[in-house]
Amino acid sequence: MQLEIRPDPAEVGRARRWTRSRLAGCGIAADEPLAETLILLVSELVTNAVVHTGCPAVLRLSLPQPATVRVEVADGSTRAPVPRWVDGDETGGRGLALVDGLADRWGWSPDGIGKQIWCELDRCAEPRTASRAYGGGAVAACEGLDGYEGYEGLAYEAV
């Protein structure tokens, strides 16, 4: 399943709605933890593509039963995601830190004339509660957003 994304911030809401409808079509209710996490992951990855590249993008969603769910966002920028530090008062800049904390895996790779950023959730995995290190800083692996209060300076920007 895929959705073409225009370089317009309003597309983030459209991507969330599209994802909700695809999840519902696969029997995943909007209020299930898996759905809530996937919607947040889609929102963060699409926002990064729209805000930081100014290029059209493609959102892909793979929902195999019962294995791993994969979200991919391909855009026209070849620039890699770059770690950055944000002040606790900043209103943005934490998107990929959230992706790192919520997804079981994530990464990026060149894709044609641009790049693809992806993340995966294991549908049958136990809830994560331990911390893990990433990118030189610890990011809490958690359900929801619990545990991020101590990491407000860690952020990643996808450009």
Disulfide bonds with the S-S distance in Angstrom:
none
